[in-house]
Amino acid sequence: MAVREEGVVRQPLIMGVINATPDSFHSESRNGSVNRAKEMLEQGAFWIDIGGESTRPGAEEISIEEELKRTIPLVEEISKLGNVSIDTRHVEVAKAALDAGATMINDVSGLRDPEMFELVVESGCSVCIMHMLGEPGTMQENPEYEDVVDEVNEALLDKARELVSRGHSMDSIYLDPGIGFGKKLEHNIELLKNSERLRPYSILWGVSRKSMIGEICNQESTSERLSGTLAIASYAFNQGIDIIRVHDVREHADLFDVLSVLED
């Protein structure tokens, strides 16, 4: 059931997606803007997650210079309005974003780069550590695990424990099982069902309009996947997930408000 604090149901915080990209997997989320971020904050987003490199399956890498050009002006402006997370696996972009006002690093590569790890430790910023098998360009080419829950969760927990051992606050660490990042449908389902094994760390889910919903509901277009996305958000609410990363802020805020009343 949903987590309660002093008798009050605690909703997941909403992280709104701003893609400063021309090729993100959900076409309606491309070429994000300050105005779109402002709208998301007004609709109930607590975080705005800004990314300049598409990490969809099969995506091609871009230069660091291009990623900086796409993201840093947005970080500078949007951080004046609310909490900003930078969605990057490149330490140069992460550092520039922190300097520009971001307070979280959302690293889809799970702090593989030792320099990114050191930046998190030195800055003390909030961090989302996500699991990804391989690289975006090839991660969906027949991913295999002996035990996906054990392997993914232990990889995330090991990295989180390493941060804490270096003095980083546990309260500033979020773990994301990386739905769709080097996982088949059955892997994704098992990870969502077993996210509680990531406790006592906070948990972030990013499942909005992803292919697993398309597979379950037989929907090829991302534009058809809102209802399935909200079904997973409802499950996240009842599992006490801490942050849910979404394209559709108002719909999720409405869902959580209604569920909170019913749970009260």
N, C-alpha and C positions, 0 to 999 in steps of 0.2 A: 504494500500500500504506500501511498505518498508519505513522505517524511513530514513529521510534525515537530514544530518548535514551540514549546509553551502553549500547546493546544491549537496553534495556527499551522495550516498546511503550507509547506514551503514549495513554491513553484520552481521549476528550472529557470535559471536566467536565460534570456534570449540573446543570442549573438547573431546580428544581421550580417549577411554576406555582401560585400562590395568588391566586385571583380573589375579591376582596371585592366581588362583584357579584351581582345576581340574574338577569342576562341574558347571561352569556358564552356563546359558541357551543356549548361542550361542557357540557351541563347538569350532569354529575357534578362539574365543577370549580367550580361556583358557591358563593358564601358560604363562602369559605375561612376557616380558623381557625388559631390558634396550635398546637393539637394536631395538625392535619394537617401543618403545617410541621415540627413536631418529628418526626413520623413520616417525612416525606420526608428529613430530615437523617439520621435513623438508618438509612434505606435506602440512603443513598449520595449524596444531593444535596450539592453544594458551594455552590451559590447557591440562595436562595429569592427568586423574583421576585413582588413584590406589586403588584397592579393594582386600581384602584377604578373604572375606566371601561371598559366593554366597547368594543372597537374592531373587533368583527366587522363584516362588510359589512352596511350598512344600519342600523348602531347609531345611537341618538340620543345627543346630548351631554348631560352632566349638569353641574350647577354645580360650581365649584371647592370650595365649602363642603361639598357632598356627597362629593366625591372625598376631601377631607381627612378627613372624618368616617369614611369607610370604611377608609382606609389607615393613617393615622398611629398609631392605637392598636396595630395589628398590627405595624407597623415597630418600634415601641418594644419590644414583647415578643419578637418573633422575632429581632431583632438581638442579643438577649442569648444566643441559642442558636447563631447561625451567621451567615454572610454574607448580607446582604440587598441586593437590587436593587429599585428603585422603577420600576414600569412606568407612565410618565406622559409626556404631551406638554405639561404645564403647569408653568411654572417655579415657581409658588407651592407646588405639591405637591412638586416635586422638592426645593426648599430645605427645606421642613418635614421631609421624609423624611431628608435628610442630617443635619439637626439631631437627628433622633430615632434615628439610628444606622445608616441605610443607607449603603453605600459604593459603590454603582453607580447610575447613572441609565440606564434603558433607554427611550430616546425613539423611539417609533414614527414620529414626524414628522421624524426625522433632523436635529434641532437647527435646524429652520427659524426658531424664535424666537431672535432675537439675544440676548435676556436668558438663555435657556437655555444658549446657547453660552458666554456670559460666566460663568454659574454654574459650568459644567464647568471652565473655565480657572481661575477664582478658587479653587475648592475642590480642584482636582487629583484629583477622584474618578475612579473607573473609569466608563467610559461605553460604552454600546452605541448605535451610530448605525444606525438602520434606514431602509430606503428604503420610502416609501409614495407612490404616485401619487394625488394629490388628497386627499380627506378620507374618513373611514370611511363616512359616509352614502352616498357616491356613487362610491367608488373602483372598484367592480366593474361600473360601467356602461360596458361596451365599452372597456376600457383598450387603448391602442394605443402601439406603439413602432416606430421605424425599425430599431433594433438594441437589443433589450432588455439584452443583456449589456453592451455598451459604455455605454449610457445609465445603467443602474443602478449598475454598478461604478464608473464615473467620478464619478458624483454622490457616492457614498460615499467614494471615495478623495480627492476634492477637499476634502470636509469634514474628513476625518482629517488631511490635510496642513495644512489651515488651523489645526487644533488644535495640531499639532506645531510649526508656525511661531510659535505663541503661547507655546510652552514646555511644552505638555502632554506627558506621557510616552507614547511610542508603545506601551509595554507595557500601558498602562491603557485602550487603545482597542480595541473590538470592533466589527466590521462585520457587519451582517445584511442580506442581500438582500431581505428582506421578502416571503417567500413568502405569496401570497394577498392581498397588500395592493396592489390595483390591478394585478393580473396575471392573465392567462388561463393555462390548464393548460400550454400550450406555452411560455409565458414562464417559468413556475415551473421546468419541467424544464430549460430552457436555463441558467437561473441556477444551479441545483444542480450541473449538469455543469461549470460554469465558475467556481465560487467561488474557485478557486486564483488567479484574476486579481486577487483582493483582497489578496494577499500583498504586502509582508511584514507586514501587519496581521493580528491575530488575527480569527478568523471565528466567528460565532454563527449557528446555524440554529434557527429556530422553525417546525417543520412538524407538530408533534404533532396528530394527528387532524383535520388540515385538509381542506378540500374537494377539494384535488387528489388526495388518497388516495381519497376517495369517488368522484371521477370515474374514476380508473384502475380501481378495484375494483368499481365500480357499487354503492356503499354510501351510501345517503342518511343514515343515522343515524351520528352521531359515535361511538356506543357500539360500532360494528362495525369501527372503523378502527385498532385497536391493532396488529394484525399488519402492516398496511401501514406504520404509523408505525415499527415496529421494522425493517422492511426499509430505510427511509430512514436510520434510525440506524446500521444496519450499513454502509451506503454512506458515511455520515459518518465512521465509525470508520476505514474504509480510505482516506478522503480526508484524514485528519488534521485534521478540524474541531475547533476548540478548545472550544467550548461548545455543548451541545444543550439546548434549552429544551423541557421535556416535562411532561405531566400524570401520567405513570406512571413513577415513579422506580425502584421495585424491578425492574421488568421491564427497564428500560434498564441498570441496574447489572449485572444478571445477564448480559444480552447482552454487555456490554463485557468482563466478567470472562472469559467463555468465549472470546470472540474473542481476547483478550489471550493466553490460554494457547495457543491454536491458532497464533497468529502468532509466539510466542516461539521 
